[in-house]
Amino acid sequence: MIEFKDIKFDCRYFRGDIPCKPHKNHKVHCINENGTDCKYYEKIEKRILIIKLGATGDVIRTTPLVTRVKEEYPHSKIYWLTLTPDVIPDFVDEVLNPEADKIIYLQSLHFDLAINLDKDKEACGLMNSITADVKKGFILKNGVPYPADENAKHKFFTGIFDSVSQLNTKNYLEEIFEICGYKYKGEKYILSAFKEFEHQWSLNKSKKVIGLNTGCGGRWTSRLWPNKNWVDLIRMLRSEGYEVLLLGGKLEHDRNKDLSDITGATYLGHLPLKQFINLVDQCSLVVTGVTMAMHVAIGLEKKLVLFNNIFNKNEFELFGLGEIIEPSKECKCFYSAKCTNEEYVCMNYIETGRVFDTIQKLLA
């Protein structure tokens, strides 16, 4: 009979409220009948918390950091607080949403390392309330976000001064690794393709599938490419024998339906996140602005044509998968949600022919 002193409270599989999986599946105990530890016993040596709430694309592009954390602390238990649990890597031990009961739970724990990569006040305030030996990223001070230590100052400055952001030469992954005290070594995104949805798509896979993500959400209208350009690009691609697939969310539904009606491009509707990710996985190449779809495409290692007009292009790590196309006339709306230039709209100067030629080159 197992005794209280034999219980392995520090085991990765120990739950406390219900039987652990090794006991349920294999009928083992913490201490076996021969007096030895259960062969499934994994001692937790470090507890690590990552706070990266959203948006979904930002969460996806943070996943390379977990690879390094696991490498640095192989016997750690990793907790991740997020609004998009579907895109968190499987080897994260506990994925939690930022609801009151989960926050109370986190506040009751002691972490060896806590990392907060969000600069919104709620995440920074939560970071203040967490008990941890080491805190990295951002906290709250005098009611505003504040760098937790020297390592976070670079990212802090680029967020509050456009002039500093425009001079930045580091990509996002270099920046978040630096925040944690690491040097970025090329770690890639981790993203499931959700293969269980693959059977449902009516696509001509005998052709190369070109995914066109036509929107950029409701806020950042400064990044929209004109519908006329999408129409022209679709017709050029279809004339060359490509299968053209329109991608987007609820906000892009009317646009994509109209584009499909005008050009004959395939549009399968706006979809829940997992299905959308798998639909992107059907593509040979994706054309998109700086959106969640961009990060999905990178995570699935798809060829990529990226439209950029209002961000510093050094921010993006494409892993050799594609090219960034910017307007041929200067964009004067740096980090602006709406176009502020009265003379011309810079997105009109991403020429359709240039986009088509880049697609052809990448797929050659």
VOKOLDREN-951954 format. One record per residue (C-alpha): residue number from 0; x, y, z. Coordinates in nm, 2 decimals. Layout:
NUM; X; Y; Z
...
END
This chain:
0; 0.00; 0.00; 0.00
1; 0.14; 0.34; -0.10
2; 0.21; 0.58; 0.18
3; 0.17; 0.96; 0.18
4; 0.55; 1.01; 0.20
5; 0.59; 0.81; -0.12
6; 0.38; 1.05; -0.34
7; 0.59; 1.23; -0.60
8; 0.44; 1.58; -0.58
9; 0.72; 1.71; -0.80
10; 0.64; 1.47; -1.09
11; 0.54; 1.62; -1.43
12; 0.23; 1.39; -1.44
13; 0.11; 1.44; -1.08
14; -0.23; 1.61; -1.07
15; -0.35; 1.60; -0.71
16; -0.72; 1.61; -0.79
17; -0.74; 1.30; -1.02
18; -0.52; 1.00; -1.10
19; -0.22; 1.07; -1.32
20; -0.20; 0.93; -1.67
21; 0.07; 0.67; -1.60
22; -0.14; 0.53; -1.31
23; -0.46; 0.54; -1.52
24; -0.30; 0.38; -1.83
25; -0.04; 0.15; -1.67
26; -0.16; 0.09; -1.31
27; 0.17; 0.21; -1.17
28; 0.22; 0.40; -0.84
29; 0.48; 0.66; -0.74
30; 0.67; 0.39; -0.56
31; 0.63; 0.05; -0.72
32; 0.59; -0.28; -0.53
33; 0.96; -0.34; -0.55
34; 1.03; -0.01; -0.38
35; 1.16; 0.17; -0.69
36; 1.03; 0.50; -0.85
37; 0.77; 0.47; -1.12
38; 0.95; 0.45; -1.46
39; 0.74; 0.74; -1.58
40; 0.85; 0.97; -1.30
41; 0.98; 1.30; -1.44
42; 1.10; 1.54; -1.17
43; 1.01; 1.91; -1.24
44; 1.32; 2.12; -1.16
45; 1.20; 2.46; -1.29
46; 0.87; 2.62; -1.34
47; 0.85; 2.87; -1.62
48; 0.57; 3.11; -1.72
49; 0.52; 3.27; -2.06
50; 0.27; 3.55; -2.10
51; 0.18; 3.62; -2.46
52; -0.19; 3.68; -2.49
53; -0.25; 3.77; -2.85
54; -0.31; 3.85; -3.13
55; -0.30; 3.51; -3.29
56; -0.02; 3.59; -3.53
57; 0.20; 3.74; -3.25
58; 0.15; 3.42; -3.05
59; 0.25; 3.20; -3.34
60; 0.57; 3.40; -3.40
61; 0.66; 3.37; -3.03
62; 0.67; 2.99; -3.05
63; 1.04; 2.96; -3.14
64; 1.12; 3.09; -2.80
65; 0.97; 2.78; -2.64
66; 1.23; 2.57; -2.82
67; 1.51; 2.76; -2.65
68; 1.35; 2.76; -2.31
69; 1.31; 2.38; -2.33
70; 1.67; 2.35; -2.44
71; 1.79; 2.57; -2.15
72; 1.57; 2.40; -1.90
73; 1.50; 2.04; -2.01
74; 1.34; 1.94; -1.69
75; 1.11; 2.24; -1.66
76; 0.73; 2.27; -1.65
77; 0.62; 2.54; -1.89
78; 0.30; 2.74; -1.84
79; 0.16; 2.97; -2.12
80; -0.11; 3.23; -2.06
81; -0.28; 3.31; -2.39
82; -0.60; 3.40; -2.57
83; -0.53; 3.15; -2.85
84; -0.46; 2.81; -2.70
85; -0.50; 2.63; -3.04
86; -0.16; 2.75; -3.17
87; 0.05; 2.67; -2.86
88; 0.31; 2.39; -2.91
89; 0.20; 2.05; -2.77
90; 0.50; 2.02; -2.53
91; 0.39; 2.33; -2.33
92; 0.26; 2.16; -2.01
93; -0.02; 2.40; -1.91
94; -0.20; 2.64; -2.15
95; -0.42; 2.88; -1.96
96; -0.66; 3.16; -2.06
97; -0.65; 3.49; -1.88
98; -0.97; 3.44; -1.68
99; -1.00; 3.51; -1.31
100; -0.97; 3.15; -1.19
101; -0.66; 3.08; -1.40
102; -0.50; 3.40; -1.28
103; -0.56; 3.31; -0.92
104; -0.41; 2.98; -0.98
105; -0.09; 3.14; -1.14
106; -0.07; 3.38; -0.85
107; -0.05; 3.09; -0.61
108; 0.25; 2.94; -0.77
109; 0.62; 3.02; -0.74
110; 0.81; 3.04; -1.08
111; 1.18; 3.02; -1.14
112; 1.14; 3.23; -1.45
113; 0.84; 3.45; -1.57
114; 0.85; 3.60; -1.92
115; 0.60; 3.87; -2.03
116; 0.62; 3.97; -2.39
117; 0.31; 4.19; -2.40
118; 0.32; 4.56; -2.32
119; -0.05; 4.61; -2.26
120; -0.13; 4.72; -1.91
121; -0.33; 4.41; -1.81
122; -0.04; 4.17; -1.89
123; 0.21; 4.40; -1.72
124; -0.01; 4.43; -1.42
125; -0.04; 4.05; -1.40
126; 0.33; 4.02; -1.42
127; 0.37; 4.24; -1.12
128; 0.14; 4.01; -0.92
129; 0.33; 3.69; -1.02
130; 0.60; 3.55; -0.78
131; 0.92; 3.46; -0.97
132; 1.29; 3.44; -0.90
133; 1.36; 3.61; -1.24
134; 1.13; 3.83; -1.44
135; 1.19; 3.91; -1.81
136; 1.01; 4.13; -2.05
137; 0.77; 4.40; -1.92
138; 0.61; 4.49; -1.59
139; 0.39; 4.78; -1.48
140; 0.54; 5.08; -1.30
141; 0.35; 5.40; -1.21
142; 0.05; 5.27; -1.41
143; 0.24; 5.22; -1.74
144; 0.44; 4.94; -1.90
145; 0.81; 4.93; -1.80
146; 1.11; 4.71; -1.89
147; 1.17; 4.44; -1.63
148; 1.55; 4.47; -1.68
149; 1.82; 4.60; -1.92
150; 1.75; 4.33; -2.18
151; 1.40; 4.46; -2.25
152; 1.50; 4.82; -2.31
153; 1.57; 4.79; -2.68
154; 1.22; 4.65; -2.75
155; 1.07; 4.91; -2.52
156; 1.23; 5.20; -2.70
157; 1.12; 5.07; -3.05
158; 0.76; 5.06; -2.92
159; 0.74; 5.42; -2.80
160; 0.95; 5.61; -3.05
161; 0.89; 5.58; -3.43
162; 1.23; 5.73; -3.50
163; 1.39; 5.45; -3.31
164; 1.17; 5.18; -3.46
165; 1.26; 5.30; -3.81
166; 1.63; 5.26; -3.74
167; 1.59; 4.91; -3.59
168; 1.79; 4.63; -3.77
169; 1.67; 4.34; -3.55
170; 1.39; 4.10; -3.64
171; 1.12; 4.03; -3.39
172; 1.27; 3.69; -3.29
173; 1.61; 3.85; -3.22
174; 1.43; 4.10; -3.01
175; 1.23; 3.86; -2.79
176; 1.53; 3.62; -2.75
177; 1.74; 3.92; -2.64
178; 1.46; 4.01; -2.39
179; 1.51; 3.67; -2.23
180; 1.89; 3.69; -2.23
181; 1.95; 3.46; -2.53
182; 2.10; 3.50; -2.87
183; 1.87; 3.39; -3.15
184; 2.00; 3.09; -3.34
185; 1.74; 3.05; -3.61
186; 1.48; 2.86; -3.42
187; 1.17; 2.82; -3.64
188; 0.80; 2.86; -3.57
189; 0.61; 2.56; -3.43
190; 0.27; 2.52; -3.57
191; 0.04; 2.22; -3.63
192; -0.11; 2.18; -3.98
193; -0.42; 2.02; -3.82
194; -0.42; 1.74; -4.08
195; -0.75; 1.61; -3.95
196; -0.93; 1.88; -4.17
197; -0.74; 1.80; -4.49
198; -1.01; 1.58; -4.64
199; -1.27; 1.85; -4.67
200; -1.12; 2.08; -4.93
201; -1.24; 2.09; -5.29
202; -0.93; 2.21; -5.46
203; -0.76; 2.11; -5.78
204; -0.43; 1.98; -5.63
205; -0.30; 1.89; -5.98
206; -0.22; 2.26; -6.00
207; -0.01; 2.48; -5.78
208; -0.24; 2.65; -5.53
209; -0.18; 3.02; -5.48
210; -0.35; 3.15; -5.16
211; -0.44; 3.52; -5.17
212; -0.51; 3.67; -4.83
213; -0.69; 3.99; -4.93
214; -0.75; 4.17; -4.60
215; -0.57; 4.31; -4.30
216; -0.84; 4.32; -4.03
217; -1.06; 4.61; -3.95
218; -0.81; 4.84; -3.79
219; -0.51; 4.86; -4.02
220; -0.68; 4.99; -4.34
221; -0.35; 5.16; -4.45
222; -0.23; 4.81; -4.55
223; -0.51; 4.72; -4.79
224; -0.43; 4.65; -5.15
225; -0.69; 4.77; -5.40
226; -0.95; 4.52; -5.52
227; -0.87; 4.61; -5.88
228; -0.52; 4.49; -5.82
229; -0.64; 4.16; -5.67
230; -0.87; 4.11; -5.98
231; -0.58; 4.17; -6.22
232; -0.35; 3.94; -6.02
233; -0.61; 3.66; -6.01
234; -0.67; 3.68; -6.38
235; -0.29; 3.67; -6.45
236; -0.25; 3.37; -6.22
237; -0.54; 3.17; -6.36
238; -0.42; 3.24; -6.72
239; -0.10; 3.07; -6.62
240; -0.28; 2.76; -6.49
241; -0.26; 2.82; -6.12
242; -0.54; 2.73; -5.88
243; -0.62; 3.06; -5.70
244; -0.76; 3.03; -5.35
245; -0.90; 3.34; -5.17
246; -0.82; 3.35; -4.79
247; -0.95; 3.57; -4.52
248; -1.17; 3.61; -4.21
249; -1.52; 3.74; -4.14
250; -1.42; 4.09; -4.23
251; -1.29; 3.98; -4.57
252; -1.60; 3.77; -4.66
253; -1.78; 4.02; -4.88
254; -1.46; 4.12; -5.06
255; -1.36; 3.76; -5.12
256; -1.71; 3.66; -5.24
257; -1.71; 3.95; -5.49
258; -1.36; 3.87; -5.61
259; -1.46; 3.51; -5.66
260; -1.78; 3.61; -5.85
261; -1.58; 3.84; -6.08
262; -1.28; 3.62; -6.15
263; -1.38; 3.25; -6.08
264; -1.12; 3.22; -5.80
265; -1.20; 2.96; -5.54
266; -1.34; 3.09; -5.21
267; -1.44; 2.84; -4.94
268; -1.57; 3.09; -4.68
269; -1.43; 3.22; -4.36
270; -1.34; 2.94; -4.12
271; -1.26; 2.86; -3.75
272; -0.89; 2.89; -3.68
273; -0.78; 2.53; -3.71
274; -0.96; 2.48; -4.04
275; -0.81; 2.80; -4.17
276; -0.46; 2.69; -4.08
277; -0.51; 2.36; -4.26
278; -0.65; 2.54; -4.56
279; -0.34; 2.75; -4.58
280; -0.14; 2.43; -4.57
281; -0.30; 2.33; -4.90
282; -0.12; 2.63; -5.07
283; 0.21; 2.62; -5.26
284; 0.25; 3.00; -5.20
285; 0.07; 3.27; -5.01
286; 0.04; 3.63; -5.10
287; -0.05; 3.84; -4.79
288; 0.00; 4.16; -4.60
289; 0.13; 4.17; -4.24
290; -0.14; 3.96; -4.09
291; -0.21; 3.64; -3.90
292; -0.21; 3.46; -4.24
293; 0.16; 3.57; -4.28
294; 0.26; 3.40; -3.96
295; 0.05; 3.09; -4.04
296; 0.23; 3.06; -4.38
297; 0.57; 3.10; -4.22
298; 0.48; 2.84; -3.95
299; 0.37; 2.59; -4.23
300; 0.69; 2.68; -4.43
301; 0.50; 2.80; -4.73
302; 0.65; 3.02; -5.01
303; 0.55; 3.37; -4.93
304; 0.50; 3.71; -5.10
305; 0.47; 3.97; -4.82
306; 0.32; 4.32; -4.88
307; 0.47; 4.57; -4.64
308; 0.42; 4.94; -4.64
309; 0.40; 5.08; -4.28
310; 0.64; 4.87; -4.08
311; 1.02; 4.84; -4.07
312; 1.09; 4.54; -4.30
313; 1.38; 4.43; -4.07
314; 1.12; 4.32; -3.82
315; 1.02; 4.02; -4.04
316; 1.21; 3.68; -4.05
317; 1.09; 3.49; -4.35
318; 1.34; 3.20; -4.31
319; 1.43; 3.22; -4.68
320; 1.07; 3.13; -4.78
321; 0.99; 3.44; -4.98
322; 1.02; 3.81; -5.05
323; 0.89; 4.13; -4.91
324; 0.74; 4.37; -5.17
325; 0.71; 4.74; -5.08
326; 0.55; 5.03; -5.26
327; 0.76; 5.19; -5.54
328; 0.67; 5.53; -5.40
329; 0.76; 5.61; -5.04
330; 0.50; 5.53; -4.77
331; 0.47; 5.81; -4.53
332; 0.23; 5.64; -4.28
333; 0.48; 5.45; -4.06
334; 0.28; 5.24; -3.80
335; -0.04; 5.43; -3.89
336; -0.37; 5.24; -3.90
337; -0.51; 5.47; -4.17
338; -0.33; 5.63; -4.46
339; -0.23; 5.98; -4.36
340; -0.07; 6.09; -4.69
341; -0.29; 6.34; -4.88
342; -0.09; 6.31; -5.21
343; -0.13; 5.94; -5.29
344; -0.21; 5.60; -5.13
345; 0.12; 5.41; -5.12
346; -0.04; 5.06; -5.15
347; -0.15; 5.16; -5.50
348; 0.22; 5.15; -5.59
349; 0.27; 4.78; -5.53
350; 0.23; 4.70; -5.89
351; 0.04; 4.38; -6.00
352; 0.31; 4.28; -6.25
353; 0.58; 4.30; -5.99
354; 0.38; 4.07; -5.76
355; 0.31; 3.82; -6.04
356; 0.68; 3.81; -6.14
357; 0.78; 3.75; -5.78
358; 0.53; 3.46; -5.75
359; 0.67; 3.31; -6.07
360; 1.03; 3.34; -5.95
361; 0.96; 3.18; -5.61
362; 0.78; 2.89; -5.77
363; 1.03; 2.83; -6.05
END
